[in-house]
Amino acid sequence: MGLAEEAPFDKIIVTVCVAELPRELQKQLKIGGLIVLPFGTTTNCQLIRITKHAEHQYSEES
């Protein structure tokens, strides 16, 4: 998933609703980087933002 060979990225935008948080994409972020994605099911999806604060340290906001 993603483009690991081109990482790290400042921002990643996902355009399809996912049921699980994409850990592989989180690993591809720079410190301070963001992922924006729709999260949930096809009938109940909300937009969230994931921020990478340090290696293996993330926060999520909806």
WOCOR-V373153 format. One record per backbone hydrogen bond with DSSP energy under -1.0 kcal/mol. CO is the residue of the C=O (numbers start at 0). NH is the residue of the N-H. If there is no record, write none. Layout:
co	nh
CO	NH
CO	NH
//
This chain:
co	nh
2	5
8	29
9	33
11	35
17	39
20	22
21	25
22	26
25	28
27	8
29	32
32	51
33	11
34	49
35	13
36	47
37	17
38	45
43	40
45	38
47	36
48	60
49	34
50	58
51	31
53	56
56	52
56	53
58	50
60	48
//
